[in-house]
Structures are given as structure tokens and as C-alpha cells.
Amino acid sequence: MDLRRILVVDDHDPDLRYADIILKSAAIAEQIVLLHTGEQALQYMGGPDAAHVSLILLDINMPEMNGFEFLQAYQPLVDQGLASAPVVMLTSSSAEADRQSAADFTCVKATWSSH
């Protein structure tokens, strides 16, 4: 196992289940944490378990707090040295604007589209 903990943030239950199955079968992390909202993820990353998160897989399109709103709150934690997990943005959108917006955040290391 290469990663300690992967945090998957997506409001769509089937996508969470699929990610959980794939990541567990790949055996690349000790633990997979599944969260439904950006708010839950932000709260998690502000808590004691944040230091153990090796990677965040983040959906862009979510209600309440979307992926970009999460990043606006998370990036300052990274800048202050309070969090260090890199982010991979997940989206069903093929919009180049989403990729450009994601590139504005240094914590985002990749954007993956299912299209």
C-alpha cells in the first residue's frame, strides 16, 4: 500500500460505492473515507485525521458546497501548512473552464473527466 488514507468526496452514492470498490480492490491505500459533501470534507480536513489523508478525490458538481468552494476553503489550510493532501478533481463535465479553474489552486494536481 502506497497511500495511508484516500478521501473521496462525491454527492452521488453510486459513484462513492464504485470508487470504494475500485480503490479497495487496487489495494493502494490503508483506508478509504467516503464523504457526501464539501462541508463534511472541510470539517474532516480541519480535524485530527487530516494529517493521515494522502489524497483527496473531489467531485466538482455538488449541491450546497461544490468542489471549487471546497478548494477556496481548503487551499488556505495548505498554504498555512495545516493540510498537505493533494487533490484530484473529478467531473463529468468536459468544460475546459473547469480545468482552468482547477489549475488556479496549487493543491489540485490533476483533473479527471469521465468524458
Secondary structure by P-SEA (a helix, b strand, c coil): ccccbbbbbcccaaaaaaaaaaaaaaccccbbbbbccaaaaaaaaaccccccccccccccccccccaaaaaaaaaaaaaacccbbbbbbbcccccaaaaaaaacccccccccccc
